[in-house]
Every structure is written in C-alpha cells, then in structure tokens.
Amino acid sequence: MLTPRSKGHDYHHGDLRASAIAAGREMIKKGGINALGLRKVAERLQVSPAALYRHFEDVETLQAEICAEVRQELGEFMLAVRDQVPISRSKSQNAKLRFRALGHAYMDFANKNKKLFESAFLFRLHSQNQDMDGLAWNLLNESLDELRGAGELLGKTDEEACMLAWSAVHGLATLVAQDAIPPEQYELSKLQIMNGVERALTGKVSKNSNF
C-alpha cells in the first residue's frame, strides 16, 4: 500500500493518479511544460517517485495525459460558448454565428489559460486514436458542415476550409498564449482573424461581425 511521507500532503489514498495529474496541471499553469517533472510531482504530493512510476511510465506519459485533458477542456469550452449563441430564423446566419463563436471561444480559452494552452499540443500518447485534436477539431468540422449545408462555403476553398480555419485561429491563440499580442489589441486581433477566415471561406463577413 502506498502511503504519504508526512502529513499535510495533497494525495488521498486510492487517487494518486488523479492527484498527480492535478498537481502537474498546476505546475504547468504556473511555469509551463518545462516545470513539470515526476520527482517534482512526487515531492509536492509527498510520496516516493517510485509510487508515481507505478502509474506513469515516464514524465512524457504524464505530460501527454495532462495535454489530452486540456485539449478536451478546450473543446468543451468551445461547445458551451457555441451553444449559447441565440438562434435566429436564418439558417445561414445561425451557421455563421456558431462558426464565429467557436473561433472566439478557442482564442478566449488560450487567453485565459496561457501556459496550459501553450503546452496542450506538445505531447500525445502514441496509443491515442483521435482526429487531429479531438472535440475541438470535430466541432470545427461540424460547423463547416453547417456552413456547407446552408450554402455558405465557397467551392474554391471548401477543400482547404478546415485547415485554413484551424491554422489561422490556432496561430493567433498561440501568439496570445505567448503574450505576443498586447492585451489592448486582443479583441481587435480576434475580430480581424475571424473576419479574415470567414471572408476566405464564404466570400463575405457576417453583419454581426462583433462575434
């Protein structure tokens, strides 16, 4: 049976794996991916490093699990924001606003969780079977299908639509996470990216281009 070295620890019996992931997230949140180490996590939880090695083959395995968890949370955040978009009678307008909501949510998540977002795409488990980046990628494809069904996607950019939208939005999100975009320019930068992506994919920008 694994026991903590002393009182006042963060580890609760039977939940060492989850406690290690939570502790690792906090380390990444404060210091980035390079702040994470199995020995550091063990010290924080006040267990032996050997205890953690029973749950994680190496630090890369722990990193990959944390990164996958953050990517899932990113997708869930995008879904929640998209589902808050008011429904109108226009199928085209709905598709455009829901698409824009996903893009804004993606960048907002990066802005609110900078070091976690910056680290989220660095590590994967080789056994993971997922399309690109799981829920976030699937939501983007669903949104493009919605635009396509409403007759809003340009034929000349249809094939490249998903990668074009992903790379543009992810690019700004990464810059935001790295503090390369001044805070006072953040909202305008988001608007410019979404306007540019929508114009490239549909040939025009929504009237309600503030979202």
C-alpha positions in Angstrom: 0.0 0.0 0.0 1.3 3.4 -0.9 1.4 5.9 1.9 2.4 9.6 2.0 5.7 10.5 3.6 4.2 13.0 6.0 1.0 14.8 7.0 -0.3 17.9 5.1 0.0 16.2 1.6 -2.2 16.6 -1.4 -2.6 12.9 -2.1 -5.6 11.0 -0.9 -5.4 7.2 -0.8 -6.6 5.5 -3.9 -6.4 8.6 -6.1 -2.7 9.1 -6.6 -3.0 9.1 -10.4 -5.7 11.9 -10.4 -3.8 13.8 -7.8 -0.6 13.6 -9.9 -2.4 14.9 -12.9 -3.9 17.8 -10.9 -0.6 18.7 -9.4 1.1 18.5 -12.8 -1.5 20.9 -14.3 -0.8 23.4 -11.6 2.9 23.2 -12.3 2.4 23.8 -16.0 -0.1 26.6 -15.3 2.5 28.4 -13.3 5.7 27.6 -15.0 5.0 26.0 -18.4 5.6 22.4 -19.5 9.3 22.5 -18.5 8.2 23.0 -14.9 6.8 19.5 -14.8 8.8 16.5 -13.6 7.8 13.3 -11.9 10.1 13.9 -9.0 8.7 17.4 -8.5 5.2 16.0 -8.5 6.2 13.3 -6.1 7.7 15.9 -3.8 4.6 18.0 -4.0 2.3 15.1 -3.2 4.8 13.8 -0.6 5.0 10.3 -2.0 8.1 8.5 -3.3 8.9 8.8 -7.0 8.6 5.0 -7.3 4.9 5.4 -6.4 4.3 7.6 -9.4 6.2 5.3 -11.7 3.6 2.7 -11.0 1.1 5.0 -12.7 3.2 6.8 -15.3 5.9 5.1 -17.4 7.8 8.4 -17.6 7.3 12.2 -17.4 6.2 12.2 -21.1 3.3 9.9 -20.2 2.1 12.3 -17.5 2.6 15.3 -19.9 0.6 13.6 -22.6 -2.3 12.8 -20.3 -2.4 16.4 -19.0 -2.2 17.8 -22.5 -5.1 15.5 -23.6 -7.2 16.6 -20.7 -6.6 20.3 -21.5 -7.5 19.7 -25.2 -10.7 18.1 -24.1 -11.5 21.1 -21.8 -10.8 23.4 -24.7 -13.4 21.5 -26.8 -15.9 21.6 -24.0 -15.4 25.3 -23.6 -16.0 25.9 -27.3 -19.1 23.7 -27.2 -20.5 25.7 -24.3 -19.9 29.0 -26.0 -21.3 27.9 -29.3 -24.5 26.6 -27.6 -25.1 30.0 -26.1 -25.5 31.6 -29.5 -29.1 32.9 -29.9 -31.0 31.0 -32.6 -32.4 33.1 -35.4 -34.7 32.1 -38.3 -31.9 32.3 -40.8 -30.1 29.0 -41.3 -27.2 30.9 -42.9 -26.9 33.4 -40.0 -27.1 30.6 -37.5 -24.3 28.7 -39.2 -22.1 31.8 -39.4 -22.6 33.0 -35.8 -22.0 29.5 -34.4 -18.8 29.2 -36.5 -17.6 32.5 -35.2 -18.4 31.6 -31.7 -16.2 28.5 -31.9 -13.3 30.6 -33.1 -13.7 33.2 -30.4 -14.0 30.6 -27.7 -10.8 28.9 -28.9 -8.9 32.1 -28.6 -10.5 33.1 -25.3 -9.5 29.7 -23.8 -5.9 30.4 -24.8 -6.1 33.9 -23.3 -7.5 32.6 -20.0 -5.2 29.5 -19.8 -2.0 30.7 -21.4 0.6 28.2 -20.3 -1.8 25.3 -20.3 -2.9 26.1 -23.8 0.7 26.6 -25.0 1.6 23.1 -23.6 -1.6 21.3 -24.7 -0.4 20.4 -28.2 3.1 19.4 -27.3 2.6 15.8 -26.1 0.4 12.9 -27.1 0.3 9.3 -26.2 1.2 7.1 -29.2 -1.8 4.9 -28.4 -4.2 7.8 -28.7 -6.5 7.4 -31.6 -8.1 10.7 -32.4 -8.6 13.0 -35.3 -6.2 15.9 -35.0 -7.3 17.4 -31.7 -10.4 15.5 -30.7 -13.5 17.5 -29.7 -12.2 20.9 -30.9 -11.4 19.5 -34.3 -14.8 17.7 -34.5 -16.6 20.9 -33.6 -14.9 22.8 -36.3 -15.8 20.1 -38.9 -19.4 20.1 -37.7 -19.5 23.9 -38.0 -18.1 23.8 -41.6 -20.7 21.2 -42.5 -23.4 23.6 -41.1 -22.0 26.3 -43.3 -21.8 24.0 -46.3 -25.4 22.9 -45.7 -26.5 26.5 -45.7 -24.8 27.1 -49.0 -22.3 29.5 -47.5 -18.9 27.8 -48.2 -17.1 28.8 -51.4 -16.4 25.9 -53.6 -12.8 27.1 -54.3 -11.9 27.0 -50.6 -14.1 24.1 -49.5 -11.4 21.5 -49.6 -8.9 23.7 -47.6 -11.6 25.2 -45.3 -10.9 23.1 -42.1 -7.1 23.5 -42.1 -7.3 27.2 -43.2 -9.7 28.0 -40.3 -7.8 25.9 -37.8 -4.3 27.2 -38.6 -5.4 30.9 -38.6 -7.3 30.7 -35.3 -4.7 28.5 -33.6 -2.0 30.8 -34.8 -3.4 33.8 -33.1 -4.3 31.7 -30.0 -0.7 30.7 -29.7 0.6 34.2 -30.1 -1.9 35.3 -27.3 -0.7 32.4 -25.1 2.9 33.6 -25.6 2.0 37.2 -24.7 3.0 38.3 -28.2 -0.3 40.2 -28.6 -0.7 43.3 -26.3 -3.8 42.9 -24.1 -5.3 46.1 -25.5 -5.1 44.7 -29.0 -6.6 41.3 -28.2 -10.2 41.9 -29.0 -9.4 43.7 -32.3 -7.0 40.9 -33.3 -9.7 38.3 -32.6 -12.1 40.2 -34.8 -9.7 40.6 -37.6 -8.8 36.9 -37.6 -12.4 35.8 -37.6 -13.4 38.3 -40.3 -10.5 37.1 -42.4 -11.3 33.5 -42.0 -15.0 34.0 -42.7 -14.2 36.1 -45.8 -11.8 33.4 -47.1 -14.4 30.6 -46.6 -17.6 32.4 -47.6 -16.6 35.4 -49.6 -18.1 37.9 -47.1 -18.3 38.8 -43.5 -21.4 38.5 -41.3 -23.3 41.7 -40.5 -22.9 40.8 -36.8 -19.1 40.7 -37.1 -18.5 41.6 -33.5 -18.8 37.9 -32.7 
